[in-house]
């Protein structure tokens, strides 16, 4: 693994602090825990797939900072996040002009803009491919089951308390019976993720995680049809 300079590490820690300030009160599944898992998975994938670590870590930490704005206004958190990341990184550039370049800022913002599953984008940069894969893998396996149920509850509450309806992008969360919503969710997103991953390392991880989800769904169906 490439060793980052002291200044690069300072910027990463500034970025981590900035992200925590924004997502510290986030109640959906795009929370701080998700961001930290994506960062960790991105670094794991980078060991096998290559790519530049500094911008990968920055984009991993910043990729969901637009979520609170999306929850409030609608729209696309990837677009909001890219704009917010640009403003933040330009401020960091003023502090560290010899370390953080315009090219790196544009690269990070582009990675954030293309990361979202529903965007259907296929980036060319390996770092952007890894960020997509790391983000999508967090929707699979045991953590994927947990996040899907947690997200369903939080989005239902968001609709009831704030009137924010995300039915256009979250097609299954408003099923009358939440278990039916989980079954409907399992029919589209988890099954699609392995086909929309970029790297061989991520595809291998996805196969194992999807098996767990399928076994969980089968067990749930058995227990609810007695």
Order of alpha helices (4+ residues) and beta strands (2+ residues): alpha-alpha-alpha-alpha-alpha-alpha-alpha-alpha-alpha-alpha
